[in-house]
Amino acid sequence: MSDPQEPVGELKRTSLHSIHADLGARLVPFAGWSMPVQYEGLVKEHQAVRERCGLFDVSHMGELELKGADAVAFVDSLVTNAISTLPVGRAAYTVCCNAEGTILDDLIVYRRGESDVLVVCNASN
């Protein structure tokens, strides 16, 4: 199995890449992407988020759009949260497990409509 941290070829860049670079981010390879890992330091970043705000660039993450009568039931069968009870327009942070219950990935699932679900998964998975 390949290491998701190991760059293979040219790294992809998110739409925020130039902003990260302009702000002095230390950029590292992650699953084929050039991603910011740190700016001024962990303590300063923690304080900034606590006192002002923070932004996490998720544009490198995978997106799966599922539509149709069985979309919600299908996603319910894969994750630990009940997406069927999630109100339309809301999202849930959840995990996807295999048949033995081992966690495969953490996900964000958006219930965009009665039969419309968007699953955001990690780029390395």
C-alpha positions in Angstrom: 0.0 0.0 0.0 1.3 3.5 -0.8 1.9 6.1 1.8 -0.6 9.0 1.4 2.1 11.4 2.6 4.5 10.4 -0.2 4.4 12.7 -3.2 3.9 11.0 -6.6 4.5 13.5 -9.5 3.4 17.1 -9.3 1.3 18.0 -6.3 -2.2 19.4 -6.9 -3.1 22.8 -5.4 -6.4 23.9 -3.9 -8.0 27.1 -4.9 -6.8 28.6 -1.7 -3.1 27.6 -2.3 -1.8 31.1 -3.2 -3.5 32.5 -0.1 -1.9 29.9 2.1 1.5 30.7 0.6 1.0 34.5 0.9 0.2 34.1 4.6 3.4 32.2 5.1 2.0 28.7 5.6 4.4 25.7 5.7 3.1 23.6 2.9 3.6 19.8 2.9 2.5 16.9 0.6 -0.8 15.2 1.7 -2.4 12.6 -0.5 -1.1 14.2 -3.7 -2.0 17.8 -2.6 0.2 20.7 -1.4 -1.5 21.5 1.9 -0.8 23.9 4.8 0.3 22.2 8.0 1.2 25.3 10.1 1.5 29.0 10.0 3.1 31.0 12.8 2.9 28.1 15.3 0.4 26.0 17.2 -0.1 28.3 20.1 -0.6 31.4 18.0 -3.0 29.5 15.7 -5.0 28.2 18.7 -5.3 31.7 20.1 -6.4 33.1 16.7 -9.2 30.6 16.4 -10.3 31.1 20.0 -10.2 34.9 19.8 -11.2 35.5 16.2 -11.9 32.8 13.7 -10.3 30.0 11.7 -10.7 28.4 8.3 -10.0 24.8 7.3 -9.4 24.3 3.6 -11.4 21.2 2.6 -11.2 21.6 -1.1 -8.8 18.7 -1.4 -11.3 16.3 0.1 -13.3 13.9 -1.9 -17.0 14.5 -2.6 -19.6 11.8 -3.4 -23.1 12.9 -4.4 -25.8 10.4 -4.0 -29.3 11.0 -5.4 -32.4 8.9 -5.7 -35.1 7.1 -3.7 -32.6 4.9 -1.9 -29.7 7.4 -1.4 -30.4 8.2 2.3 -31.1 4.5 3.2 -27.8 3.5 1.5 -25.8 6.1 3.4 -27.6 5.1 6.6 -26.2 1.6 6.0 -22.6 2.8 5.8 -22.3 5.4 8.6 -22.9 5.4 12.4 -25.3 8.4 12.4 -28.9 8.1 11.3 -28.9 10.4 8.2 -32.5 9.5 7.7 -33.4 11.6 10.8 -31.1 14.5 9.8 -33.1 17.5 8.7 -32.7 18.7 5.1 -30.1 21.4 5.0 -28.1 20.0 7.9 -24.8 18.1 8.1 -23.4 15.4 10.4 -19.9 14.5 11.3 -19.8 10.7 11.3 -17.7 7.6 10.5 -18.0 4.9 7.9 -17.3 1.3 9.2 -16.8 -2.0 7.5 -18.9 -5.1 8.3 -16.8 -5.8 11.4 -17.3 -2.3 12.7 -13.8 -1.1 12.1 -13.7 2.6 11.2 -12.6 3.2 7.6 -12.9 7.0 7.5 -14.5 10.0 9.1 -16.9 11.9 6.9 -19.2 14.9 6.8 -22.6 14.0 5.4 -24.8 16.8 4.1 -28.6 16.1 3.7 -29.3 18.4 0.8 -32.8 17.1 0.0 -35.2 14.3 0.8 -33.3 12.1 -1.6 -30.0 14.0 -2.1 -26.9 13.4 0.0 -23.4 14.8 -0.3 -20.6 12.8 1.4 -17.3 14.6 2.0 -14.4 12.1 2.6 -10.7 12.4 3.2 -8.4 12.8 0.2 -6.2 9.9 1.3 -9.0 7.4 1.4 
